[in-house]
């Protein structure tokens, strides 16, 4: 219902609200988003490419499965 309320009312949410609602995974200080994204990318690159490929495939299948229910 929260997502529907935000979409239907056009209400803006703050970064902290989005974090609390689970709409974003993390909040960083202003101007630090790119650096944080690069840190996350580096962590991902530390994993094997086959495992990343398999995980991405699984996530896409889950996403498609959820869309099929709508």
Gaussian input, Z-matrix of N, CA and C with variables (Angstrom, degrees):
# hf/3-21g

backbone

0 1
 N
 C     1     B1
 C     2     B2     1     A1
 N     3     B3     2     A2     1     D1
 C     4     B4     3     A3     2     D2
 C     5     B5     4     A4     3     D3
 N     6     B6     5     A5     4     D4
 C     7     B7     6     A6     5     D5
 C     8     B8     7     A7     6     D6
 N     9     B9     8     A8     7     D7
 C    10    B10     9     A9     8     D8
 C    11    B11    10    A10     9     D9
 N    12    B12    11    A11    10    D10
 C    13    B13    12    A12    11    D11
 C    14    B14    13    A13    12    D12
 N    15    B15    14    A14    13    D13
 C    16    B16    15    A15    14    D14
 C    17    B17    16    A16    15    D15
 N    18    B18    17    A17    16    D16
 C    19    B19    18    A18    17    D17
 C    20    B20    19    A19    18    D18
 N    21    B21    20    A20    19    D19
 C    22    B22    21    A21    20    D20
 C    23    B23    22    A22    21    D21
 N    24    B24    23    A23    22    D22
 C    25    B25    24    A24    23    D23
 C    26    B26    25    A25    24    D24
 N    27    B27    26    A26    25    D25
 C    28    B28    27    A27    26    D26
 C    29    B29    28    A28    27    D27
 N    30    B30    29    A29    28    D28
 C    31    B31    30    A30    29    D29
 C    32    B32    31    A31    30    D30
 N    33    B33    32    A32    31    D31
 C    34    B34    33    A33    32    D32
 C    35    B35    34    A34    33    D33
 N    36    B36    35    A35    34    D34
 C    37    B37    36    A36    35    D35
 C    38    B38    37    A37    36    D36
 N    39    B39    38    A38    37    D37
 C    40    B40    39    A39    38    D38
 C    41    B41    40    A40    39    D39
 N    42    B42    41    A41    40    D40
 C    43    B43    42    A42    41    D41
 C    44    B44    43    A43    42    D42
 N    45    B45    44    A44    43    D43
 C    46    B46    45    A45    44    D44
 C    47    B47    46    A46    45    D45
 N    48    B48    47    A47    46    D46
 C    49    B49    48    A48    47    D47
 C    50    B50    49    A49    48    D48
 N    51    B51    50    A50    49    D49
 C    52    B52    51    A51    50    D50
 C    53    B53    52    A52    51    D51
 N    54    B54    53    A53    52    D52
 C    55    B55    54    A54    53    D53
 C    56    B56    55    A55    54    D54
 N    57    B57    56    A56    55    D55
 C    58    B58    57    A57    56    D56
 C    59    B59    58    A58    57    D57
 N    60    B60    59    A59    58    D58
 C    61    B61    60    A60    59    D59
 C    62    B62    61    A61    60    D60
 N    63    B63    62    A62    61    D61
 C    64    B64    63    A63    62    D62
 C    65    B65    64    A64    63    D63
 N    66    B66    65    A65    64    D64
 C    67    B67    66    A66    65    D65
 C    68    B68    67    A67    66    D66
 N    69    B69    68    A68    67    D67
 C    70    B70    69    A69    68    D68
 C    71    B71    70    A70    69    D69
 N    72    B72    71    A71    70    D70
 C    73    B73    72    A72    71    D71
 C    74    B74    73    A73    72    D72
 N    75    B75    74    A74    73    D73
 C    76    B76    75    A75    74    D74
 C    77    B77    76    A76    75    D75
 N    78    B78    77    A77    76    D76
 C    79    B79    78    A78    77    D77
 C    80    B80    79    A79    78    D78
 N    81    B81    80    A80    79    D79
 C    82    B82    81    A81    80    D80
 C    83    B83    82    A82    81    D81
 N    84    B84    83    A83    82    D82
 C    85    B85    84    A84    83    D83
 C    86    B86    85    A85    84    D84
 N    87    B87    86    A86    85    D85
 C    88    B88    87    A87    86    D86
 C    89    B89    88    A88    87    D87
 N    90    B90    89    A89    88    D88
 C    91    B91    90    A90    89    D89
 C    92    B92    91    A91    90    D90
 N    93    B93    92    A92    91    D91
 C    94    B94    93    A93    92    D92
 C    95    B95    94    A94    93    D93
 N    96    B96    95    A95    94    D94
 C    97    B97    96    A96    95    D95
 C    98    B98    97    A97    96    D96
 N    99    B99    98    A98    97    D97
 C   100   B100    99    A99    98    D98
 C   101   B101   100   A100    99    D99
 N   102   B102   101   A101   100   D100
 C   103   B103   102   A102   101   D101
 C   104   B104   103   A103   102   D102
 N   105   B105   104   A104   103   D103
 C   106   B106   105   A105   104   D104
 C   107   B107   106   A106   105   D105
 N   108   B108   107   A107   106   D106
 C   109   B109   108   A108   107   D107
 C   110   B110   109   A109   108   D108
 N   111   B111   110   A110   109   D109
 C   112   B112   111   A111   110   D110
 C   113   B113   112   A112   111   D111
 N   114   B114   113   A113   112   D112
 C   115   B115   114   A114   113   D113
 C   116   B116   115   A115   114   D114
 N   117   B117   116   A116   115   D115
 C   118   B118   117   A117   116   D116
 C   119   B119   118   A118   117   D117
 N   120   B120   119   A119   118   D118
 C   121   B121   120   A120   119   D119
 C   122   B122   121   A121   120   D120
 N   123   B123   122   A122   121   D121
 C   124   B124   123   A123   122   D122
 C   125   B125   124   A124   123   D123
 N   126   B126   125   A125   124   D124
 C   127   B127   126   A126   125   D125
 C   128   B128   127   A127   126   D126
 N   129   B129   128   A128   127   D127
 C   130   B130   129   A129   128   D128
 C   131   B131   130   A130   129   D129
 N   132   B132   131   A131   130   D130
 C   133   B133   132   A132   131   D131
 C   134   B134   133   A133   132   D132
 N   135   B135   134   A134   133   D133
 C   136   B136   135   A135   134   D134
 C   137   B137   136   A136   135   D135
 N   138   B138   137   A137   136   D136
 C   139   B139   138   A138   137   D137
 C   140   B140   139   A139   138   D138
 N   141   B141   140   A140   139   D139
 C   142   B142   141   A141   140   D140
 C   143   B143   142   A142   141   D141
 N   144   B144   143   A143   142   D142
 C   145   B145   144   A144   143   D143
 C   146   B146   145   A145   144   D144
 N   147   B147   146   A146   145   D145
 C   148   B148   147   A147   146   D146
 C   149   B149   148   A148   147   D147
 N   150   B150   149   A149   148   D148
 C   151   B151   150   A150   149   D149
 C   152   B152   151   A151   150   D150
 N   153   B153   152   A152   151   D151
 C   154   B154   153   A153   152   D152
 C   155   B155   154   A154   153   D153
 N   156   B156   155   A155   154   D154
 C   157   B157   156   A156   155   D155
 C   158   B158   157   A157   156   D156
 N   159   B159   158   A158   157   D157
 C   160   B160   159   A159   158   D158
 C   161   B161   160   A160   159   D159
 N   162   B162   161   A161   160   D160
 C   163   B163   162   A162   161   D161
 C   164   B164   163   A163   162   D162
 N   165   B165   164   A164   163   D163
 C   166   B166   165   A165   164   D164
 C   167   B167   166   A166   165   D165
 N   168   B168   167   A167   166   D166
 C   169   B169   168   A168   167   D167
 C   170   B170   169   A169   168   D168
 N   171   B171   170   A170   169   D169
 C   172   B172   171   A171   170   D170
 C   173   B173   172   A172   171   D171
 N   174   B174   173   A173   172   D172
 C   175   B175   174   A174   173   D173
 C   176   B176   175   A175   174   D174
 N   177   B177   176   A176   175   D175
 C   178   B178   177   A177   176   D176
 C   179   B179   178   A178   177   D177
 N   180   B180   179   A179   178   D178
 C   181   B181   180   A180   179   D179
 C   182   B182   181   A181   180   D180
 N   183   B183   182   A182   181   D181
 C   184   B184   183   A183   182   D182
 C   185   B185   184   A184   183   D183
 N   186   B186   185   A185   184   D184
 C   187   B187   186   A186   185   D185
 C   188   B188   187   A187   186   D186
 N   189   B189   188   A188   187   D187
 C   190   B190   189   A189   188   D188
 C   191   B191   190   A190   189   D189
 N   192   B192   191   A191   190   D190
 C   193   B193   192   A192   191   D191
 C   194   B194   193   A193   192   D192
 N   195   B195   194   A194   193   D193
 C   196   B196   195   A195   194   D194
 C   197   B197   196   A196   195   D195
 N   198   B198   197   A197   196   D196
 C   199   B199   198   A198   197   D197
 C   200   B200   199   A199   198   D198
 N   201   B201   200   A200   199   D199
 C   202   B202   201   A201   200   D200
 C   203   B203   202   A202   201   D201
 N   204   B204   203   A203   202   D202
 C   205   B205   204   A204   203   D203
 C   206   B206   205   A205   204   D204
 N   207   B207   206   A206   205   D205
 C   208   B208   207   A207   206   D206
 C   209   B209   208   A208   207   D207

   B1=1.4549
   B2=1.5208
   B3=1.3250
   B4=1.4621
   B5=1.5187
   B6=1.3240
   B7=1.4637
   B8=1.5260
   B9=1.3210
   B10=1.4686
   B11=1.5180
   B12=1.3215
   B13=1.4715
   B14=1.5254
   B15=1.3209
   B16=1.4634
   B17=1.5238
   B18=1.3278
   B19=1.4663
   B20=1.5229
   B21=1.3164
   B22=1.4645
   B23=1.5241
   B24=1.3200
   B25=1.4692
   B26=1.5189
   B27=1.3369
   B28=1.4599
   B29=1.5140
   B30=1.3213
   B31=1.4676
   B32=1.5244
   B33=1.3078
   B34=1.4564
   B35=1.5223
   B36=1.3081
   B37=1.4583
   B38=1.5223
   B39=1.3035
   B40=1.4590
   B41=1.5234
   B42=1.3064
   B43=1.4642
   B44=1.5272
   B45=1.3109
   B46=1.4676
   B47=1.5262
   B48=1.3389
   B49=1.4668
   B50=1.5222
   B51=1.3246
   B52=1.4639
   B53=1.5251
   B54=1.3154
   B55=1.4595
   B56=1.5302
   B57=1.3095
   B58=1.4620
   B59=1.5290
   B60=1.3312
   B61=1.4639
   B62=1.5301
   B63=1.3298
   B64=1.4575
   B65=1.5215
   B66=1.3244
   B67=1.4599
   B68=1.5220
   B69=1.3278
   B70=1.4609
   B71=1.5238
   B72=1.3143
   B73=1.4522
   B74=1.5138
   B75=1.3169
   B76=1.4693
   B77=1.5152
   B78=1.3169
   B79=1.4652
   B80=1.5209
   B81=1.3214
   B82=1.4575
   B83=1.5254
   B84=1.3185
   B85=1.4647
   B86=1.5296
   B87=1.3130
   B88=1.4604
   B89=1.5280
   B90=1.3206
   B91=1.4530
   B92=1.5247
   B93=1.3329
   B94=1.4598
   B95=1.5301
   B96=1.3282
   B97=1.4663
   B98=1.5276
   B99=1.3175
   B100=1.4608
   B101=1.5236
   B102=1.3152
   B103=1.4685
   B104=1.5242
   B105=1.3184
   B106=1.4675
   B107=1.5238
   B108=1.3238
   B109=1.4651
   B110=1.5312
   B111=1.3225
   B112=1.4659
   B113=1.5236
   B114=1.3340
   B115=1.4678
   B116=1.5219
   B117=1.3183
   B118=1.4641
   B119=1.5329
   B120=1.3311
   B121=1.4638
   B122=1.5211
   B123=1.3212
   B124=1.4672
   B125=1.5256
   B126=1.3334
   B127=1.4686
   B128=1.5219
   B129=1.3190
   B130=1.4647
   B131=1.5250
   B132=1.3267
   B133=1.4670
   B134=1.5239
   B135=1.3269
   B136=1.4622
   B137=1.5237
   B138=1.3238
   B139=1.4658
   B140=1.5213
   B141=1.3071
   B142=1.4552
   B143=1.5163
   B144=1.3403
   B145=1.4608
   B146=1.5289
   B147=1.3212
   B148=1.4584
   B149=1.5247
   B150=1.3262
   B151=1.4640
   B152=1.5278
   B153=1.3181
   B154=1.4665
   B155=1.5234
   B156=1.3235
   B157=1.4661
   B158=1.5297
   B159=1.3271
   B160=1.4688
   B161=1.5232
   B162=1.3064
   B163=1.4694
   B164=1.5254
   B165=1.3228
   B166=1.4594
   B167=1.5293
   B168=1.3277
   B169=1.4590
   B170=1.5338
   B171=1.3267
   B172=1.4602
   B173=1.5329
   B174=1.3247
   B175=1.4616
   B176=1.5280
   B177=1.3270
   B178=1.4718
   B179=1.5209
   B180=1.3375
   B181=1.4662
   B182=1.5172
   B183=1.3244
   B184=1.4609
   B185=1.5168
   B186=1.3348
   B187=1.4620
   B188=1.5220
   B189=1.3231
   B190=1.4663
   B191=1.5212
   B192=1.3218
   B193=1.4598
   B194=1.5167
   B195=1.3216
   B196=1.4683
   B197=1.5221
   B198=1.3337
   B199=1.4658
   B200=1.5257
   B201=1.3324
   B202=1.4550
   B203=1.5198
   B204=1.3218
   B205=1.4664
   B206=1.5129
   B207=1.3235
   B208=1.4675
   B209=1.4982
   A1=111.36
   A2=116.29
   A3=119.38
   A4=110.87
   A5=116.97
   A6=120.10
   A7=110.26
   A8=116.85
   A9=120.16
   A10=110.74
   A11=116.80
   A12=120.36
   A13=110.94
   A14=116.48
   A15=119.92
   A16=110.42
   A17=116.54
   A18=120.00
   A19=112.29
   A20=116.74
   A21=119.97
   A22=113.00
   A23=117.33
   A24=119.66
   A25=112.12
   A26=116.98
   A27=119.64
   A28=112.00
   A29=116.30
   A30=120.80
   A31=110.29
   A32=115.49
   A33=121.10
   A34=108.50
   A35=116.41
   A36=120.89
   A37=108.34
   A38=115.19
   A39=119.78
   A40=109.01
   A41=115.33
   A42=119.98
   A43=110.13
   A44=116.71
   A45=120.07
   A46=111.42
   A47=117.24
   A48=120.18
   A49=110.29
   A50=116.68
   A51=120.92
   A52=110.50
   A53=116.79
   A54=120.98
   A55=110.01
   A56=116.42
   A57=121.35
   A58=111.58
   A59=117.00
   A60=121.90
   A61=112.37
   A62=117.45
   A63=120.76
   A64=113.49
   A65=116.60
   A66=120.37
   A67=112.53
   A68=116.88
   A69=122.79
   A70=108.20
   A71=116.10
   A72=120.55
   A73=114.66
   A74=115.99
   A75=119.68
   A76=109.87
   A77=115.16
   A78=122.71
   A79=106.45
   A80=115.93
   A81=120.93
   A82=109.23
   A83=117.16
   A84=119.50
   A85=111.71
   A86=115.74
   A87=121.39
   A88=109.99
   A89=115.04
   A90=120.91
   A91=114.08
   A92=117.52
   A93=120.84
   A94=113.68
   A95=117.38
   A96=120.48
   A97=111.91
   A98=118.31
   A99=120.75
   A100=110.77
   A101=117.66
   A102=120.95
   A103=110.31
   A104=117.16
   A105=120.72
   A106=110.69
   A107=116.57
   A108=120.13
   A109=110.33
   A110=116.77
   A111=120.23
   A112=111.23
   A113=116.74
   A114=120.07
   A115=110.79
   A116=116.67
   A117=120.88
   A118=109.57
   A119=116.37
   A120=120.45
   A121=110.89
   A122=117.26
   A123=120.73
   A124=110.40
   A125=116.83
   A126=120.30
   A127=110.70
   A128=116.72
   A129=120.73
   A130=110.05
   A131=116.42
   A132=120.66
   A133=112.35
   A134=117.14
   A135=120.24
   A136=111.93
   A137=117.39
   A138=121.52
   A139=109.67
   A140=115.66
   A141=120.66
   A142=111.81
   A143=117.32
   A144=120.28
   A145=113.23
   A146=118.09
   A147=119.33
   A148=111.58
   A149=116.72
   A150=119.02
   A151=110.50
   A152=116.79
   A153=120.15
   A154=109.90
   A155=117.01
   A156=121.05
   A157=110.39
   A158=116.72
   A159=120.72
   A160=110.98
   A161=116.76
   A162=120.25
   A163=111.50
   A164=117.11
   A165=119.97
   A166=110.53
   A167=116.69
   A168=120.91
   A169=109.93
   A170=116.24
   A171=120.70
   A172=111.27
   A173=116.96
   A174=120.34
   A175=111.49
   A176=116.21
   A177=119.42
   A178=111.21
   A179=116.93
   A180=120.38
   A181=111.25
   A182=116.58
   A183=120.24
   A184=109.72
   A185=116.67
   A186=121.27
   A187=110.54
   A188=117.18
   A189=121.06
   A190=111.06
   A191=116.74
   A192=121.34
   A193=110.06
   A194=116.36
   A195=120.13
   A196=110.83
   A197=116.73
   A198=120.10
   A199=111.87
   A200=116.58
   A201=120.54
   A202=112.07
   A203=117.38
   A204=121.39
   A205=112.45
   A206=117.23
   A207=120.75
   A208=110.82
   D1=-30.13
   D2=179.78
   D3=-63.63
   D4=-46.19
   D5=179.12
   D6=-61.33
   D7=-42.14
   D8=178.57
   D9=-62.01
   D10=-43.17
   D11=179.09
   D12=-60.35
   D13=-46.59
   D14=-178.83
   D15=-63.54
   D16=-44.50
   D17=-179.37
   D18=-67.08
   D19=-44.43
   D20=-174.81
   D21=-74.62
   D22=-31.84
   D23=-179.55
   D24=-91.87
   D25=-18.10
   D26=-176.54
   D27=72.49
   D28=16.18
   D29=-178.19
   D30=-64.74
   D31=135.01
   D32=175.88
   D33=-81.26
   D34=141.67
   D35=175.81
   D36=-116.45
   D37=145.49
   D38=177.84
   D39=-77.68
   D40=166.71
   D41=177.84
   D42=-60.70
   D43=-40.86
   D44=-179.84
   D45=-65.67
   D46=-39.18
   D47=175.95
   D48=-63.84
   D49=-44.87
   D50=179.95
   D51=-59.30
   D52=-39.26
   D53=177.68
   D54=-66.03
   D55=-47.20
   D56=-179.81
   D57=-61.94
   D58=-37.20
   D59=-179.51
   D60=-78.62
   D61=-10.02
   D62=-178.55
   D63=81.80
   D64=18.36
   D65=179.43
   D66=-82.80
   D67=-21.14
   D68=176.02
   D69=-131.81
   D70=156.36
   D71=-177.63
   D72=-86.33
   D73=-27.08
   D74=-180.00
   D75=-161.17
   D76=159.59
   D77=176.21
   D78=-124.94
   D79=132.67
   D80=179.65
   D81=-122.01
   D82=160.91
   D83=178.63
   D84=-59.63
   D85=151.98
   D86=179.76
   D87=-53.07
   D88=134.65
   D89=178.82
   D90=86.31
   D91=-0.71
   D92=-177.09
   D93=-108.76
   D94=2.64
   D95=-175.52
   D96=-61.83
   D97=-45.42
   D98=-178.69
   D99=-64.47
   D100=-43.32
   D101=178.98
   D102=-61.72
   D103=-41.65
   D104=179.16
   D105=-66.80
   D106=-40.25
   D107=177.97
   D108=-62.38
   D109=-39.41
   D110=177.83
   D111=-66.09
   D112=-37.24
   D113=176.59
   D114=-63.42
   D115=-42.93
   D116=178.59
   D117=-64.20
   D118=-43.33
   D119=179.01
   D120=-61.24
   D121=-39.87
   D122=178.60
   D123=-64.01
   D124=-40.52
   D125=177.20
   D126=-62.32
   D127=-41.31
   D128=179.07
   D129=-64.71
   D130=-41.72
   D131=-178.91
   D132=-65.51
   D133=-21.40
   D134=177.35
   D135=-69.86
   D136=-17.01
   D137=178.71
   D138=-88.43
   D139=159.17
   D140=-179.48
   D141=-67.26
   D142=141.87
   D143=-177.60
   D144=-62.74
   D145=-31.76
   D146=178.70
   D147=-68.44
   D148=-38.97
   D149=179.32
   D150=-69.06
   D151=-37.95
   D152=177.76
   D153=-64.45
   D154=-43.85
   D155=178.97
   D156=-60.29
   D157=-44.02
   D158=-179.77
   D159=-64.80
   D160=-42.25
   D161=178.98
   D162=-65.21
   D163=-42.23
   D164=178.84
   D165=-63.37
   D166=-39.94
   D167=177.37
   D168=-61.05
   D169=-45.77
   D170=179.52
   D171=-61.80
   D172=-44.23
   D173=-179.82
   D174=-62.70
   D175=-39.44
   D176=177.49
   D177=-64.79
   D178=-40.34
   D179=178.59
   D180=-64.02
   D181=-41.05
   D182=177.61
   D183=-62.78
   D184=-44.67
   D185=179.56
   D186=-59.47
   D187=-45.97
   D188=179.49
   D189=-64.52
   D190=-37.73
   D191=179.11
   D192=-62.92
   D193=-41.97
   D194=179.35
   D195=-66.93
   D196=-38.50
   D197=178.89
   D198=-66.51
   D199=-32.66
   D200=178.26
   D201=-64.94
   D202=-24.13
   D203=-178.77
   D204=-79.23
   D205=-16.23
   D206=-176.68
   D207=-79.81

